[in-house]
């Protein structure tokens, strides 16, 4: 891990988050929807949260993951609520058995 100096000159461990988050919602009616947000932009983050909440109300289930070195996505974890720090979020309709 790399060290950086904060504004006071104190060295701290650097933790890097990608600046942008991505959410992909696989909607059978509307088609696949991609939402990107800049974590430093409150309006964009709020819009992504609203898209998440709307799909959640329709019964979608969401997973968060990280991009791997090959351009894919690592195995995700089921989400309980919107996480603006997630690198990638994937939403899909809940599978219903019959």
Secondary structure as UniProt FT lines:
FT   STRAND          3..5
FT   TURN            7..8
FT   STRAND          11..13
FT   STRAND          20..27
FT   TURN            28..30
FT   STRAND          31..38
FT   TURN            39..40
FT   HELIX           42..57
FT   TURN            58..59
FT   STRAND          60..65
FT   TURN            69..70
FT   STRAND          77..78
FT   TURN            84..85
FT   STRAND          88..93
//
